[in-house]
Amino acid sequence: MGALSAFRVGVGRVNRSPLIVVGMFLVTLFVALPLSLALRGMLAAHLGQSLAADAAASGVNYEWWQEFSTSASGLGTTFAPTIVGFAAVLDNLSSLFDNLPLAATIVGATIAWMTIWSFLSGGVLDRYARNRPTRAVGFFAACGTHFWRFLRLAIVGWLVYVFLFSVLHSWIFDAAYGRLTQDLTVERQAFAIRLAGYFLFGAALVLCAMVFDFARVRIVVEDRRSAISALAASIRFVRRNFSSVALLYLLNGILFALLLALYAIVGRGAARSGWQMWMVLAGGELYILGRHYLKLWFYASEIAFFQSALAHAEYTAGPTVVWPDSPAVEAVINAEPARRPHEVT
């Protein structure tokens, strides 16, 4: 199975398990809800019973918004015009590539989300690997089985990304960029050098994502208990199949770019009043749902490609499995009735 075939198989596996897509969207919503309620309290306290409160309730009041931003602290500093519509996407990308610090509350929410995802992703990947319904018991059994393995892998990943953002980013955009642009007088040339730096840094991030993604896949499909062993095996797999793995990432990147383009058209900014405000909100939620769908599609494609590349059997519905047997064990069990007599040893 090539990368294109794996991509087609992956979308089929995601479409046959819509509850996972909806569940991941709801988890994201619930993680963000406490921050939203806290920010709501700050806004209500600032507005009080003033005329600005009536104006803010009926539409966007930029004058009051600027006044609030100048006096806000903590979580309130995140309530800026860049959170609305497509501007939020651009602001997040800029913060990522320029390594800008996040508010402490956002860091806390991000850590909470990553911890929850580390738990749930074991069940999600297991469901896509088996390619059949596992029900709630099987799903959460797989979550619990793989959580501590994923957590150990996440610690290694954290060390790698700390190096990338603290050492490599500083070398590219402080040391190298400063030396290359110190005698330049044409702004376009400096901008081109900075774009090259973004490309180099982005390539390093993507390469690390490849390795850690397939390390998670190998942990689930092969029931690997060692995060280091899975990481080493993932490096070998990515090296041997780099062109196909890169094509998978390219396809996912193209779909993500198309989603961004659609959101850029729909979510241009804050509406002034009325039903348009609700449309902007609904557009943002649909964008988040689309992001989750593409992310899960990508994971299912990675699993399908890995299974085909290493000749793992197709995981079809079969005898009831005693959890937490791995998908590889299930493949052997399911294959037993299909063996011909002369193949049995």
C-alpha positions, 0 to 999 in steps of 0.5 A: 500500500502506497501513501495515496492508498493509505490516505484513502484507507485512513479516511474510511476508518475515520468515517466509520467511527464518527463518535471519535471525531465528535468526542475529540471536539467535545473534549477540546470544548470542555478543556476551553470552557473553564477559561471561557467562564473565567474570562466571562467573569473578568469582562462582566466585572469590567463592563458592569452596568455601563453603556459600554455593556449594552454596546458590547452585548449588541455588537463589537465595541472596538473602543471598549475592547482597546480600553480593556486590553490596556488594563488587562492582566493574566488571562485577560491579555489573551482577549485581543482582536486576534482571537476572532476569525482567521486572525486567530490562526495567523496569530497562533502560527506567528507565535509558534514560529517566532517562539513567543511566550504564552500566558500562564493560563494558556500553558496550563490549558495546553498541558491539560489538553496534552495530558488528556490527549495522551490518555485518549490517543491510545484508544483512538489509535487502537480503534483505527488499527483494529478497524472495527468497533471496540466499544467503550470497554475496549476503547478505555482499556486501550487508553489505560494500557498505552497511557504510561507508555505515551507519557514516557514518550512525551517526556522524551518529546518534551526534551527534544522540543525544548532543544528545538525551541531554545537552541535551534530557534535561537541559532537560526533567528538570532545568531545566523539571521543576525550575521546574514542580515547585518550588512543588508540594505534591502528589506526584501532580502532580509525577509527572504532570509527569514522565510528560509529560516522559517522553512528550516525550523519548520522542517525540523519540527515536521521531521520530529513529528514524523518520528514521534507519530510513528513511535506512537503507532508502533507502541499501539500496533506492536504492543511495545512497552518501551518508549525508547525502543519504539522511538528507535524503531520509528526512526528506522521506519521513517528512514526506510520509507521517508518518501512515502512518509513525506508524501503522507505529510504533504497530503495532510498539509495540502488538506490543512491549507485548503481548510485554512483557505476556506476559513480565511474566506468565511472567518474574516473577522468580528461581525458588528452585530446580530446573527453575524456574530453567531455565524462567526462563532459557528464558523470558528467551531466548524474550523476546530471540528475540521482540524480534529477530523484532519488530525484523526484522518492523518493518524488513521492513514499513518496506521494503515501505511505502517500496517501495510509496509510491515505486512501486518494483517488487516485487522477485521472483526473476529473473536472477542479479545481479552483486553488488553491484548494488542492489535497484533495478537488479535490479528493472529487470533483472527487469522487462525480459522483461515489457515489451511490444514497444511499451513498449521505447524 
